[in-house]
Every structure is written in structure tokens, then in C-alpha cells.
């Protein structure tokens, strides 16, 4: 099941997204999380916590789920 994550700005970093989606507790956990889990952004592997996400981007996290970025 795909979940929508609503952002209020033009872009959001992958680290901020992980926190906003309640996947991690704090932004400091982002680097560790990305080394321990397979994360795909629009089908491509991604490990940079500073990767900019925008509306319509799709984030897939192995064992956790799939998320669609929406603007709201």
C-alpha cells in the first residue's frame, strides 16, 4: 500500500522526509538509517540524506513501504 506524505514547501531533503513520515525519530538518525536500509527514490538507489525530493517523487523503503510526495 502506498502512503502519501504531504509537504508544504517546493522541496524537502530525504532526511527531512524520513522524519516527517515517522520513519526515524530525529534527523541525526538519517545517515545511519540510509546505510542500514535499502531506499529507492523513483526506482534508483539513494543514500544521500540531502537528496532533494519534490512533488510526485516516489520513495520505496525495503520492509517499510512505499511513499508518494504530494504538495499540500
Backbone bond lengths (Angstrom), bond angles and torsions (degrees), N, CA, C in turn:
res aa  C-N    CA-C-N  psi(-1)  N-CA   C-N-CA  omega(-1)  CA-C   N-CA-C  phi
1 X - - - 1.454 - - 1.524 109.36 -
2 X 1.298 116.16 132.89 1.464 121.79 -179.37 1.519 110.02 -91.82
3 X 1.334 116.08 133.92 1.458 121.16 179.08 1.522 108.82 -108.41
4 X 1.327 116.26 143.34 1.455 121.20 176.01 1.521 109.70 -92.27
5 X 1.332 115.81 138.31 1.458 121.63 175.30 1.525 106.47 -120.02
6 X 1.321 115.76 118.35 1.453 121.69 -175.19 1.521 110.72 -90.11
7 X 1.336 115.81 128.90 1.462 121.15 175.28 1.517 108.87 -115.14
8 X 1.326 116.00 151.79 1.468 119.87 -178.18 1.520 112.08 -105.54
9 X 1.336 117.18 -4.06 1.463 121.66 179.82 1.523 109.50 -113.25
10 X 1.324 115.69 173.03 1.466 121.31 -179.55 1.540 111.30 -63.14
11 X 1.350 115.72 -44.34 1.460 121.40 -179.97 1.527 110.21 -135.44
12 X 1.329 115.29 165.69 1.457 122.36 176.22 1.530 106.11 -147.18
13 X 1.330 117.62 145.44 1.461 118.91 178.39 1.531 109.34 -78.53
14 X 1.313 114.94 159.35 1.465 119.89 179.11 1.527 110.24 -60.67
15 X 1.324 117.44 -39.05 1.462 120.91 177.45 1.517 112.26 -61.39
16 X 1.334 116.97 -43.66 1.466 121.18 177.37 1.524 110.78 -65.34
17 X 1.321 116.14 -38.31 1.459 120.70 178.49 1.526 111.16 -60.27
18 X 1.338 116.15 -45.61 1.463 120.02 -178.47 1.528 110.95 -59.10
19 X 1.315 116.55 -38.06 1.462 120.33 178.72 1.536 110.58 -72.70
20 X 1.331 116.47 -44.44 1.464 121.66 -179.50 1.532 111.36 -60.39
21 X 1.315 116.79 -36.65 1.466 121.62 -178.58 1.531 111.93 -84.21
22 X 1.334 117.65 6.94 1.468 123.51 179.99 1.523 113.15 59.62
23 X 1.316 116.25 35.36 1.454 120.92 177.43 1.530 109.59 -90.68
24 X 1.325 116.13 -35.42 1.466 121.64 175.62 1.521 108.78 -123.67
25 X 1.340 115.90 159.70 1.466 121.39 -177.78 1.526 112.81 -81.68
26 X 1.353 116.24 -36.85 1.460 119.60 -177.01 1.522 109.66 -142.14
27 X 1.315 115.47 160.41 1.458 120.49 179.68 1.517 112.68 -61.62
28 X 1.338 116.85 -28.63 1.459 121.24 179.48 1.517 113.35 -65.18
29 X 1.307 117.70 -20.60 1.465 121.71 -179.92 1.528 112.59 -81.54
30 X 1.331 117.74 -11.26 1.467 121.77 -173.23 1.526 112.41 -59.57
31 X 1.327 117.64 -47.45 1.465 120.35 -177.95 1.524 110.87 -60.00
32 X 1.329 116.78 -46.84 1.463 120.94 178.29 1.529 110.33 -60.81
33 X 1.334 116.68 -47.95 1.463 121.62 -177.18 1.527 110.63 -56.53
34 X 1.329 116.54 -44.23 1.462 120.48 -176.23 1.530 112.62 -69.29
35 X 1.328 117.89 -23.83 1.469 119.15 176.22 1.528 111.49 -83.26
36 X 1.329 117.08 -22.78 1.463 121.45 -176.04 1.530 114.25 -96.22
37 X 1.321 118.33 -17.26 1.466 122.18 -176.26 1.523 111.12 -126.72
38 X 1.329 114.84 148.24 1.463 119.30 175.32 1.534 108.44 -81.02
39 X 1.332 114.81 119.80 1.464 121.14 -179.82 1.525 107.91 -122.26
40 X 1.328 115.66 126.85 1.460 121.41 177.46 1.523 109.07 -115.44
41 X 1.325 116.33 132.50 1.458 121.61 173.82 1.523 106.50 -113.55
42 X 1.314 115.84 116.56 1.466 122.26 -176.38 1.531 111.22 52.75
43 X 1.336 116.25 39.68 1.455 121.89 176.34 1.512 115.83 84.74
44 X 1.339 118.24 -4.01 1.464 122.44 -178.98 1.528 110.40 -107.88
45 X 1.343 118.26 136.26 1.471 120.43 177.71 1.534 110.91 -59.53
46 X 1.316 116.48 140.13 1.470 120.69 -177.96 1.521 109.96 -141.32
47 X 1.342 116.80 132.93 1.459 121.66 177.45 1.522 111.77 -128.59
48 X 1.322 118.37 3.11 1.466 121.24 -179.86 1.526 109.91 -89.09
49 X 1.316 116.68 115.94 1.466 119.67 -179.60 1.521 112.02 -67.10
50 X 1.327 117.55 -20.10 1.461 121.78 179.37 1.518 114.09 -88.35
51 X 1.328 117.28 1.62 1.474 121.32 179.30 1.522 108.95 -56.51
52 X 1.324 117.09 127.73 1.465 122.17 -179.50 1.524 110.06 -80.81
53 X 1.317 115.58 129.36 1.458 122.14 175.65 1.518 108.21 -110.18
54 X 1.324 115.94 145.38 1.467 120.39 178.75 1.522 109.24 -132.59
55 X 1.315 114.83 175.55 1.464 120.16 179.92 1.529 110.30 -53.23
56 X 1.311 116.34 139.09 1.468 125.92 178.08 1.524 113.02 82.40
57 X 1.347 119.08 -5.42 1.460 119.65 174.46 1.524 109.00 -68.81
58 X 1.316 114.80 150.26 1.465 121.31 -178.03 1.524 108.48 -122.13
59 X 1.314 116.41 128.81 1.463 122.13 -178.73 1.524 108.02 -116.95
60 X 1.334 115.66 124.71 1.462 121.30 177.58 1.523 108.32 -114.72
61 X 1.329 116.27 129.31 1.455 121.35 -179.75 1.522 107.70 -123.79
62 X 1.331 115.24 117.48 1.461 121.23 -178.02 1.515 112.47 -53.98
63 X 1.325 117.00 127.76 1.448 122.55 177.83 1.522 114.69 79.43
64 X 1.340 117.47 -5.50 1.467 120.27 -177.99 1.522 111.81 -116.89
65 X 1.317 117.31 -49.02 1.456 118.92 178.01 1.511 114.00 151.25
66 X 1.329 114.60 -174.25 1.457 123.35 -179.59 1.522 108.61 -119.10
67 X 1.317 115.47 137.62 1.468 122.04 -175.43 1.519 110.33 -129.70
68 X 1.313 116.29 141.23 1.462 123.26 176.86 1.520 107.62 -114.24
69 X 1.335 116.60 130.11 1.464 121.16 178.21 1.531 108.42 -82.17
70 X 1.320 116.63 125.67 1.460 120.68 175.29 1.526 108.17 -125.48
71 X 1.288 116.24 153.86 1.464 121.47 -179.83 1.523 108.42 -101.04
72 X 1.320 115.57 133.15 1.448 116.58 -177.29 1.480 115.05 -147.62
